Amino acid sequence: MTMNFAVRVNLVFTIIITYVTEPAIRAIHSWLFYIYAIIMLASLIFVIFFMKETKGLTPEQVQQLFKRKAIATKTEYTAEAEVTKPLKNDNEDKEL
């Protein structure tokens, strides 16, 4: 479902940019590309400073990492230290 939403948002913005670009070039000439460059730079800064690294983590560890965000803002919690610990298997708690 998330991928479906991402594809639809991408399609909507692609259509918007397609229809806006030609009239904007006529109106403000090459300045349009400076505007796009500023937006891209702002996006790059956002990714560098606010997106968490998830390479090499299992899906469960990624869920734990993002679930603990509310806790991290209230205490001195470091998500990196918690993620390196092995996750407890839910099936271990249940007796067969």
Phi, psi and omega in degrees: 000321180295319179296321177300315179297317181297319179294318180294318178297318178299316180297315180299313181291328175296317178295317179299312181296323179298316181282335183273330189299309184297311177297326180291322178296319177297323185280313186241009176056228187284352179296337179301320181289332173292323177297314177299321179295321178294318178297317179295320178296318177297321178295319179297316178298318178300313182296316182296318187264338188241347180268137182270147178283128180237010181295131177084003180262150175283161178303325179294320179293324178294317177299318178297319181300315182277336178289329184277005183299319180297322178292322184295330181283339183262338183229184178271044184281135174245117184293328183298319181294323181288323184291331182287343178285144177292143180282146178279133180282129180297332181288341180291330181286332184274136176267137180276000000 
